[in-house]
């Protein structure tokens, strides 16, 4: 599917999500079969799925195809690995955060593998994975489903630009 069609579908999806979130947050309407998916912190605020759609939209709209794909895969699998490993095996807290070293390491590992496979460029994949992991670990107050693709993708595009000079 072409980039413009994909962007149009994502915009339509985002608009639908925003409409659903409006009714959920202002009218208290619960969506059957989906309400249980919300974490406690998301029940009174916009859900991470909205930020995922927005982060994907930005990545696909702004970055090269490979960087965009990598960014979306990072928020899909790297963030998931960080959560699963951090919750189940996380014992060592990263100073100043509520994150675990084990979860951060899992994200970095998964993101690096994804980056190498998609980008086929080890230095760019490494930088992108490092920025994604640092963003997930230290940047609070902004949903990581939005911040990871923006910052990781930007770091990759800047590095590719520098390498091209």
N, C-alpha and C positions, 0 to 999 in steps of 0.2 A: 504494500500500500504506500502511496506517495506521502511525502512529508506534510503537504498541505491538508490532505484528507485526514491524516492522523491528528494533526493539530486541531482541525475542525471537530473531530470526534472527541478529543480531549476537552475542548472548550464546552461542547455540549454536555459531556459527562460532568465537568466541573460545575456548570450551571445547574444541572439536576441535583448534584450533591449540595450545593449552596441552598437550593430551594428546600430540600429535605432537612438540612440543618436548621434552616429558619423555622420550619414547623416543629421540629424536635425541640429546639431551644426556647422558642417564644411561646409555643402552644402546648408543650409537654407531650406531644404525640410520640408514641413509641412505635417503632417499626417492627412488626412481628418477624421473628427469626434473625433479626440483626441487632436488637437491643443488647443482647448478652455479649456481643463482641466489644462493646465499649469498655475501656478501662475506667476505673473510678474517677480519675482526673479528667476524663473526656466527657463524663455525663453532663457536666454543667458548661462545657466549653466545646468549641468546634473540634471534631474528631480528626485524628491523624490522617484519615483517608482523604480529607479535603487538601491537606498540605502535601500529601503524596501526589495527588492529581496536579496541584499547582507546581510542585517541584519538577515533575515529569514534563509538564507543559513548558516550563522555562528551559529545561535541559534540551528538549527536542527542538524548541523554537530558536534557541540561541547557539547551541554548540554543534560541532561537526557530528556526523552520524555515529561514529565510533565512540566519541566522548559522551554523547547523549545516551547511547545504549549502556555504556559502562556506568554512568551516573544512575540510571534507573535500576540497573541490576544491583548496584551498591545499596540503594535504599530498600530494595526487595530482599536481598539475601545477606548482605553484610550487617545491616541493622538487625535482622532477624537472628543471625548468629550471635551478635553481641547480647541481645536480650536473652536468648535461650541459655547460652553458656553463663552469662552473668547471673541469671536467676538460679540456675541449677548448680553451678560449680563455683560461682564467684565467692571468694573468701578474702581476697586482698583488695581493700578499697583504694581507689586512686584519690590522693590527697585533694581535699577541697571539692569533691564531687560525691554523688551517690552511685557512681559507676564502679565496676570492679576491673581489676587488671586483667583477669581471665576473660571477661566479656570483651574488653577492648582488644586484647590479643586475638581473640577469635574473629572479631570484625576485621582487623588488619589482615589476617591470614586469608580469609575468604575474599576480601576486596582485592588483595594483591593477586590472587589466582584469577579472579574475574578479569582484572585489568590486563594481566598478561595474555589471557586467552583472547579477549576482544581487541585490545589495542596492539598487541604484538610488539610492544615497546616497553622493555623492563623499566627504564628510568621514569617514564611517564606513568606507568602503572604503579610503581612504588610511590611516587609523589602523590598521585591521586588517592591511593589507599591511605597514605599517611595523613593527608588533609581530611579525608572522610572520617578517619578514626579520631583524630584530634577534635574535629567538629562535633562528632557524636559524644565524645567524652567531656569536653570542656565548655562547649557553647550551650548555655542553658537559656531559657526564656523564649527561644525560637524553636518550633517543632523541627526535629532533625529530618523529617521527611521533606522539608523545604530546604533547610540549610545544607544538608549533605550534597545534594546534586548541584546546588548553586556554587558552593565553595570548591568542592572536588572538581567539578567540571571547569570552573574558572582557572584553577591551578593547572589543569591539564592543557587547556587552550593556551595559557600564557607560556608554559614550558614548550609546547609545540611551536609556538611563534618564535621563541628565543632560539630553539634548535634549528629553525628554518633560516635564521639570519646568517 
